[in-house]
Amino acid sequence: MDIERIINTYGSYVFNYALKLSCNPSVAEDLTQETFINAWKKINTLEDSNVIKAWLKKICFNNFLMYERKNKNYTELLYDDINILEKEGNLLKYNPPKPEDEVIVEEAISELQNGCFLAMVRYLTLHQRIAFSLIDMFGLSLDEVSSLIGISKSATKGLLYRAHMNLDSFFYKHCNILDVDNPCSCRAWIEFSKKRNDLQKNSNEHKLVTNLDYKKSNYIFNDEVRGKINFLYKNMPDRKPSEKWYQEVVDIINEMYVNKN
């Protein structure tokens, strides 16, 4: 099978999978590039072209885990943790977005808002992020994600419950899109970005977020907040790498082919 055709056909799909996992466009490009390089090396092991998407996802997911281990972000889930997660899985309220959950965001700030929402997912624990990103943002099934993580469906639901509560508790108090009385607004960030020289001066005046923990804020589940945040994440537009990126990947693989022969 022609690897260049595979890259052109599935490049955007794999990139968005990597983006949802990493929540970082730059890291997603690197993971996607590495995925196609690995795919080229193993192309002869692909016996059925009908399962190519699943094959590429598996390669990408393994690359992602290696990246997280390299950056010391990966820890195994302990037996006691899984037992607690399975109990918390019973608390999960998972409903598709309703018409009344729709949040209208001005085009001028939508890209910044999407970037903010994507970035905040990085403050979840790794396993919460995997469950949330792949189920809520990428649309994989609970069964598939449970298999990827290697835990029960109940425990995966527990991870999803924690992810929901952690994100909801943060945006409930900080997102101007959800509540106009909240202090943070995308317009304010646009103005802030125009004054980069003041960053160092202002950095000490703001407490930086290092992780999300709804228990510390005593947050109580709010169905309206959950619905709106669910809508925003599920309607986050897909992205795709630049044409330059596609060509760079093809060039790298072509060079590897020449050197191999």
Backbone hydrogen bonds in HBPLUS format (Angstrom, degrees):
<---DONOR---> <-ACCEPTOR-->    atom                        ^
c    i                          cat <-CA-CA->   ^        H-A-AA   ^      H-
h    n   atom  resd res      DA  || num        DHA   H-A  angle D-A-AA Bond
n    s   type  num  typ     dist DA aas  dist angle  dist       angle   num
A0006-ILE N   A0002-ASP O   3.11 MM   4  6.45 150.2  2.20 144.7 153.6     1
A0007-ILE N   A0003-ILE O   2.90 MM   4  6.17 155.9  1.95 149.6 155.2     2
A0008-ASN N   A0004-GLU O   3.03 MM   4  6.29 164.0  2.06 148.9 152.5     3
A0009-THR N   A0005-ARG O   2.90 MM   4  5.97 147.4  2.00 143.4 152.5     4
A0010-TYR N   A0006-ILE O   2.81 MM   4  5.78 165.9  1.83 153.3 157.1     5
A0011-GLY N   A0007-ILE O   2.75 MM   4  4.86 125.6  2.04 137.7 142.7     6
A0014-VAL N   A0010-TYR O   2.93 MM   4  6.08 172.6  1.93 162.9 163.7     7
A0015-PHE N   A0011-GLY O   2.93 MM   4  6.00 155.7  1.99 144.8 152.6     8
A0016-ASN N   A0012-SER O   3.01 MM   4  6.17 161.0  2.05 147.5 151.5     9
A0017-TYR N   A0013-TYR O   3.09 MM   4  6.33 146.6  2.21 141.4 151.0    10
A0018-ALA N   A0014-VAL O   2.86 MM   4  6.13 161.9  1.89 152.7 157.2    11
A0019-LEU N   A0015-PHE O   2.74 MM   4  5.96 147.2  1.85 145.9 156.5    12
A0020-LYS N   A0016-ASN O   2.98 MM   4  6.05 157.5  2.03 140.1 145.0    13
A0021-LEU N   A0017-TYR O   3.14 MM   4  6.38 150.6  2.23 142.4 150.4    14
A0022-SER N   A0018-ALA O   2.88 MM   4  6.01 170.6  1.88 152.5 155.2    15
A0023-CYS N   A0019-LEU O   2.60 MM   4  5.08 148.1  1.69 139.3 149.4    16
A0028-ALA N   A0024-ASN O   2.84 MM   4  6.01 157.4  1.89 158.7 166.5    17
A0029-GLU N   A0025-PRO O   3.03 MM   4  6.26 150.2  2.12 144.8 151.1    18
A0030-ASP N   A0026-SER O   3.23 MM   4  6.57 158.9  2.28 145.2 150.2    19
A0031-LEU N   A0027-VAL O   2.86 MM   4  6.13 162.7  1.89 156.6 161.5    20
A0032-THR N   A0028-ALA O   2.90 MM   4  5.99 157.9  1.94 147.1 153.3    21
A0033-GLN N   A0029-GLU O   2.92 MM   4  6.08 160.4  1.96 148.1 153.6    22
A0034-GLU N   A0030-ASP O   2.96 MM   4  6.16 165.6  1.98 150.0 154.0    23
A0035-THR N   A0031-LEU O   2.87 MM   4  6.03 144.2  2.00 140.1 150.6    24
A0036-PHE N   A0032-THR O   3.10 MM   4  6.41 158.7  2.14 152.4 155.3    25
A0037-ILE N   A0033-GLN O   3.02 MM   4  6.29 151.3  2.11 148.8 157.6    26
A0038-ASN N   A0034-GLU O   2.92 MM   4  6.07 162.8  1.95 147.6 152.1    27
A0039-ALA N   A0035-THR O   2.82 MM   4  6.02 147.4  1.93 140.9 151.4    28
A0040-TRP N   A0036-PHE O   2.92 MM   4  6.05 153.1  1.99 139.7 145.8    29
A0041-LYS N   A0037-ILE O   3.12 MM   4  6.42 153.9  2.19 144.2 151.0    30
A0042-LYS N   A0038-ASN O   3.02 MM   4  6.25 136.9  2.21 140.8 152.4    31
A0042-LYS N   A0039-ALA O   3.14 MM   3  5.09 127.1  2.43  92.7 106.6    32
A0043-ILE N   A0040-TRP O   3.47 MM   3  5.05 170.7  2.48  98.7 100.7    33
A0045-THR N   A0042-LYS O   2.83 MM   3  5.51 160.4  1.87 123.9 130.6    34
A0046-LEU N   A0043-ILE O   3.22 MM   3  5.57 162.4  2.25 109.1 114.5    35
A0051-VAL N   A0048-ASP O   3.20 MM   3  5.95 169.8  2.21 120.5 123.6    36
A0052-ILE N   A0049-SER O   3.39 MM   3  5.26 156.3  2.45 109.2 107.4    37
A0055-TRP N   A0051-VAL O   2.98 MM   4  6.20 154.8  2.04 152.6 160.8    38
A0056-LEU N   A0052-ILE O   2.87 MM   4  6.07 161.2  1.91 152.3 155.9    39
A0057-LYS N   A0053-LYS O   2.90 MM   4  6.12 158.8  1.95 150.8 157.2    40
A0058-LYS N   A0054-ALA O   3.01 MM   4  6.16 154.4  2.07 143.4 149.8    41
A0059-ILE N   A0055-TRP O   3.14 MM   4  6.43 158.8  2.18 146.5 151.7    42
A0060-CYS N   A0056-LEU O   2.91 MM   4  6.11 163.9  1.94 151.4 156.1    43
A0061-PHE N   A0057-LYS O   2.82 MM   4  5.97 160.2  1.86 151.3 156.6    44
A0062-ASN N   A0058-LYS O   3.06 MM   4  6.23 160.9  2.10 147.3 152.0    45
A0063-ASN N   A0059-ILE O   3.00 MM   4  6.26 153.0  2.07 146.4 154.3    46
A0064-PHE N   A0060-CYS O   2.88 MM   4  6.15 150.8  1.97 147.3 155.7    47
A0065-LEU N   A0061-PHE O   2.98 MM   4  6.31 158.8  2.03 151.4 155.9    48
A0066-MET N   A0062-ASN O   3.02 MM   4  6.25 156.1  2.08 145.5 152.1    49
A0067-TYR N   A0063-ASN O   2.92 MM   4  6.17 149.9  2.02 144.0 152.5    50
A0068-GLU N   A0064-PHE O   2.94 MM   4  6.26 156.5  1.99 151.2 157.1    51
A0069-ARG N   A0065-LEU O   2.88 MM   4  6.10 156.7  1.93 149.1 155.6    52
A0070-LYS N   A0066-MET O   2.92 MM   4  6.04 157.3  1.97 144.4 150.9    53
A0071-ASN N   A0067-TYR O   3.07 MM   4  6.31 142.6  2.22 140.2 150.0    54
A0073-ASN N   A0068-GLU O   2.77 MM   5  5.06 176.2  1.77 153.3 152.1    55
A0072-LYS N   A0069-ARG O   2.95 MM   3  4.79 159.1  2.00 104.1 108.0    56
A0081-ASP N   A0078-LEU O   3.06 MM   3  5.14 115.5  2.50  96.9 112.7    57
A0082-ILE N   A0078-LEU O   3.02 MM   4  6.37 154.1  2.09 154.2 161.3    58
A0083-ASN N   A0079-TYR O   3.09 MM   4  6.44 154.6  2.16 149.6 156.2    59
A0084-ILE N   A0080-ASP O   3.16 MM   4  6.44 157.8  2.21 148.2 153.3    60
A0085-LEU N   A0081-ASP O   2.87 MM   4  6.11 158.6  1.92 149.8 156.6    61
A0086-GLU N   A0082-ILE O   2.90 MM   4  6.10 156.1  1.96 150.6 156.0    62
A0087-LYS N   A0083-ASN O   3.31 MM   4  6.59 147.5  2.43 138.6 146.1    63
A0087-LYS N   A0084-ILE O   3.15 MM   3  5.22 122.1  2.50  96.5 110.6    64
A0088-GLU N   A0084-ILE O   2.95 MM   4  6.28 157.7  2.00 151.1 157.8    65
A0089-GLY N   A0085-LEU O   2.80 MM   4  6.00 132.0  2.03 144.3 158.0    66
A0090-ASN N   A0087-LYS O   3.20 MM   3  5.75 152.4  2.28 109.6 116.3    67
A0091-LEU N   A0088-GLU O   2.89 MM   3  5.32 155.2  1.95 112.0 120.2    68
A0092-LEU N   A0089-GLY O   3.26 MM   3  5.44 160.3  2.30 104.7 110.6    69
A0101-ASP N   A0098-LYS O   2.83 MM   3  5.28 155.8  1.89 116.5 124.8    70
A0102-GLU N   A0099-PRO O   3.23 MM   3  5.67 164.1  2.26 111.8 116.6    71
A0109-ILE N   A0106-GLU O   3.05 MM   3  5.67 147.5  2.16 114.3 122.7    72
A0110-SER N   A0106-GLU O   2.98 MM   4  5.97 123.6  2.31 147.6 163.5    73
A0113-GLN N   A0109-ILE O   2.86 MM   4  6.05 159.4  1.91 155.8 162.6    74
A0114-ASN N   A0110-SER O   2.86 MM   4  6.04 159.4  1.90 149.5 154.7    75
A0115-GLY N   A0111-GLU O   2.99 MM   4  6.19 152.9  2.07 141.7 149.2    76
A0116-CYS N   A0112-LEU O   2.91 MM   4  6.17 151.9  1.99 147.6 155.1    77
A0117-PHE N   A0113-GLN O   2.94 MM   4  6.20 167.0  1.95 155.8 158.4    78
A0118-LEU N   A0114-ASN O   2.92 MM   4  6.03 155.4  1.98 145.3 152.5    79
A0119-ALA N   A0115-GLY O   2.91 MM   4  5.99 159.6  1.95 143.3 149.4    80
A0120-MET N   A0116-CYS O   3.04 MM   4  6.25 152.9  2.11 149.9 156.3    81
A0121-VAL N   A0118-LEU O   3.21 MM   3  5.58 141.8  2.36 105.5 115.5    82
A0122-ARG N   A0119-ALA O   3.04 MM   3  5.62 147.7  2.15 113.1 121.6    83
A0123-TYR N   A0120-MET O   3.05 MM   3  5.51 159.0  2.09 111.1 117.7    84
A0124-LEU N   A0121-VAL O   3.10 MM   3  5.58 166.1  2.12 115.2 118.2    85
A0212-LEU N   A0123-TYR O   3.31 MM  89  5.82 146.2  2.43 144.7 136.9    86
A0129-ARG N   A0125-THR O   2.86 MM   4  6.07 159.7  1.90 158.4 164.8    87
A0130-ILE N   A0126-LEU O   2.94 MM   4  6.25 157.3  1.99 151.2 156.9    88
A0131-ALA N   A0127-HIS O   3.09 MM   4  6.24 171.1  2.10 146.9 149.2    89
A0132-PHE N   A0128-GLN O   2.86 MM   4  6.00 172.7  1.86 156.8 159.3    90
A0133-SER N   A0129-ARG O   2.76 MM   4  5.65 164.8  1.78 150.8 155.9    91
A0134-LEU N   A0130-ILE O   3.06 MM   4  5.91 165.5  2.09 145.0 149.7    92
A0135-ILE N   A0131-ALA O   3.08 MM   4  5.91 151.8  2.17 141.1 148.8    93
A0136-ASP N   A0132-PHE O   2.83 MM   4  5.36 139.6  1.99 136.9 149.2    94
A0137-MET N   A0133-SER O   3.18 MM   4  4.99 131.8  2.42 109.2 122.7    95
A0138-PHE N   A0133-SER O   2.85 MM   5  6.22 141.6  2.00 150.1 162.5    96
A0140-LEU N   A0134-LEU O   2.72 MM   6  5.57 163.3  1.74 163.8 157.8    97
A0145-VAL N   A0141-SER O   3.13 MM   4  6.39 166.4  2.15 154.1 157.3    98
A0146-SER N   A0142-LEU O   2.93 MM   4  5.98 157.2  1.98 147.8 154.6    99
A0147-SER N   A0143-ASP O   3.06 MM   4  6.24 154.0  2.13 144.9 151.5   100
A0148-LEU N   A0144-GLU O   3.01 MM   4  6.30 150.5  2.10 142.7 150.9   101
A0149-ILE N   A0145-VAL O   2.99 MM   4  6.23 164.5  2.02 155.1 157.4   102
A0150-GLY N   A0146-SER O   2.80 MM   4  5.81 141.0  1.95 139.8 151.9   103
A0151-ILE N   A0146-SER O   3.17 MM   5  5.47 150.1  2.26 146.4 151.3   104
A0156-THR N   A0152-SER O   3.03 MM   4  6.32 153.6  2.10 145.9 153.6   105
A0157-LYS N   A0153-LYS O   2.89 MM   4  6.15 151.8  1.97 147.3 154.9   106
A0158-GLY N   A0154-SER O   3.00 MM   4  6.32 139.5  2.17 135.8 147.2   107
A0159-LEU N   A0155-ALA O   2.97 MM   4  6.40 147.5  2.08 145.3 153.4   108
A0160-LEU N   A0156-THR O   2.96 MM   4  6.27 155.6  2.02 146.7 153.6   109
A0161-TYR N   A0157-LYS O   2.83 MM   4  6.05 150.7  1.92 144.3 152.5   110
A0162-ARG N   A0158-GLY O   3.02 MM   4  6.29 162.7  2.05 149.4 152.8   111
A0163-ALA N   A0159-LEU O   2.94 MM   4  6.17 158.9  1.98 147.7 154.1   112
A0164-HIS N   A0160-LEU O   2.91 MM   4  6.11 163.9  1.94 150.9 154.9   113
A0165-MET N   A0161-TYR O   2.99 MM   4  6.21 170.2  2.00 154.4 156.8   114
A0166-ASN N   A0162-ARG O   2.87 MM   4  6.00 160.2  1.91 151.6 157.3   115
A0167-LEU N   A0163-ALA O   2.99 MM   4  6.13 168.2  2.01 153.8 156.8   116
A0168-ASP N   A0164-HIS O   2.83 MM   4  5.88 166.0  1.85 155.0 159.9   117
A0169-SER N   A0165-MET O   2.94 MM   4  5.91 161.3  1.98 142.8 148.1   118
A0170-PHE N   A0166-ASN O   3.29 MM   4  6.43 147.2  2.40 137.2 144.9   119
A0171-PHE N   A0167-LEU O   3.00 MM   4  6.22 173.6  2.00 165.7 163.7   120
A0172-TYR N   A0168-ASP O   2.86 MM   4  5.70 150.4  1.95 148.0 156.1   121
A0173-LYS N   A0170-PHE O   3.21 MM   3  5.75 141.6  2.37 110.1 118.7   122
A0174-HIS N   A0170-PHE O   3.08 MM   4  6.14 131.9  2.32 141.3 155.1   123
A0175-CYS N   A0171-PHE O   2.94 MM   4  4.82 159.8  1.98 131.8 131.5   124
A0178-LEU N   A0175-CYS O   3.27 MM   3  5.60 135.3  2.49 102.3 112.2   125
A0179-ASP N   A0175-CYS O   3.25 MM   4  6.53 152.5  2.33 143.6 151.5   126
A0176-ASN N   A0184-CYS O   2.92 MM   8  5.57 119.3  2.29 148.7 165.7   127
A0182-ASN N   A0179-ASP O   2.95 MM   3  5.62 167.7  1.97 122.7 126.8   128
A0188-ALA N   A0185-SER O   3.06 MM   3  5.19 118.5  2.45  97.1 111.9   129
A0189-TRP N   A0185-SER O   3.10 MM   4  6.51 149.9  2.19 146.5 155.0   130
A0190-ILE N   A0186-CYS O   2.95 MM   4  6.26 144.2  2.08 145.2 155.2   131
A0191-GLU N   A0187-ARG O   3.07 MM   4  6.42 158.6  2.12 149.8 154.1   132
A0192-PHE N   A0188-ALA O   2.81 MM   4  6.04 151.0  1.89 143.2 152.8   133
A0193-SER N   A0189-TRP O   2.86 MM   4  6.00 151.4  1.94 144.3 150.4   134
A0194-LYS N   A0191-GLU O   3.12 MM   3  5.26 139.6  2.29  98.4 109.9   135
A0195-LYS N   A0192-PHE O   2.96 MM   3  5.33 157.5  2.01 110.0 117.4   136
A0198-ASP N   A0195-LYS O   2.98 MM   3  5.75 160.1  2.02 121.7 127.6   137
A0199-LEU N   A0196-ARG O   2.98 MM   3  5.23 166.2  2.00 114.5 117.7   138
A0202-ASN N   A0198-ASP O   2.93 MM   4  6.13 155.7  1.99 156.7 163.5   139
A0203-SER N   A0199-LEU O   2.84 MM   4  5.81 132.7  2.07 148.1 161.0   140
A0205-GLU N   A0202-ASN O   2.89 MM   3  5.30 154.1  1.96 113.4 122.1   141
A0206-HIS N   A0203-SER O   3.45 MM   3  5.71 166.1  2.47 105.4 109.3   142
A0216-LYS N   A0213-ASP O   3.18 MM   3  5.84 141.1  2.34 114.8 123.1   143
A0217-SER N   A0214-TYR O   3.19 MM   3  5.41 137.0  2.38 100.4 111.7   144
A0219-TYR N   A0214-TYR O   3.29 MM   5  5.60 165.8  2.31 156.4 154.8   145
A0218-ASN N   A0215-LYS O   3.21 MM   3  4.99 156.4  2.27  96.4 103.5   146
A0226-ARG N   A0222-ASN O   2.98 MM   4  6.18 167.2  2.00 158.6 162.5   147
A0227-GLY N   A0223-ASP O   2.98 MM   4  6.11 154.9  2.04 143.4 149.9   148
A0228-LYS N   A0224-GLU O   3.13 MM   4  6.38 160.5  2.16 149.9 153.9   149
A0229-ILE N   A0225-VAL O   2.96 MM   4  6.14 168.7  1.97 158.4 161.7   150
A0230-ASN N   A0226-ARG O   2.86 MM   4  5.84 153.1  1.94 142.9 151.4   151
A0231-PHE N   A0227-GLY O   2.98 MM   4  6.17 151.5  2.07 140.2 147.7   152
A0232-LEU N   A0228-LYS O   3.01 MM   4  6.31 161.5  2.05 149.8 153.7   153
A0233-TYR N   A0229-ILE O   3.04 MM   4  6.25 162.5  2.07 152.3 156.1   154
A0234-LYS N   A0230-ASN O   2.98 MM   4  6.06 164.1  2.01 150.5 155.5   155
A0235-ASN N   A0231-PHE O   3.02 MM   4  6.04 137.1  2.21 144.8 155.1   156
A0236-MET N   A0233-TYR O   3.33 MM   3  5.27 165.8  2.35 105.6 106.5   157
A0245-TRP N   A0242-SER O   3.02 MM   3  5.17 122.1  2.37  97.9 111.9   158
A0246-TYR N   A0242-SER O   3.26 MM   4  6.72 156.9  2.32 150.9 155.4   159
A0247-GLN N   A0243-GLU O   3.11 MM   4  6.41 165.7  2.14 152.4 155.4   160
A0248-GLU N   A0244-LYS O   2.95 MM   4  6.16 153.1  2.02 147.7 155.5   161
A0249-VAL N   A0245-TRP O   3.06 MM   4  6.35 157.5  2.11 156.0 160.7   162
A0250-VAL N   A0246-TYR O   3.08 MM   4  6.37 164.5  2.10 153.1 157.3   163
A0251-ASP N   A0247-GLN O   2.86 MM   4  6.03 159.3  1.90 149.9 156.0   164
A0252-ILE N   A0248-GLU O   2.95 MM   4  6.16 156.2  2.01 146.3 152.3   165
A0253-ILE N   A0249-VAL O   3.07 MM   4  6.33 163.7  2.10 151.8 155.4   166
A0254-ASN N   A0250-VAL O   2.88 MM   4  6.07 159.4  1.92 151.2 157.6   167
A0255-GLU N   A0251-ASP O   2.91 MM   4  6.07 155.2  1.97 147.1 153.6   168
A0256-MET N   A0252-ILE O   2.97 MM   4  6.24 152.3  2.04 143.9 151.8   169
A0257-TYR N   A0253-ILE O   2.89 MM   4  6.16 148.7  1.99 145.8 154.5   170
A0258-VAL N   A0254-ASN O   2.99 MM   4  6.28 155.9  2.05 147.5 153.2   171
A0259-ASN N   A0255-GLU O   2.99 MM   4  6.21 165.7  2.01 151.5 155.2   172
A0260-LYS N   A0256-MET O   2.94 MM   4  6.03 144.5  2.07 139.8 149.7   173
A0261-ASN N   A0257-TYR O   3.12 MM   4  6.31 140.9  2.27 141.2 150.4   174
A0261-ASN N   A0258-VAL O   3.20 MM   3  5.27 127.8  2.49  95.4 108.4   175
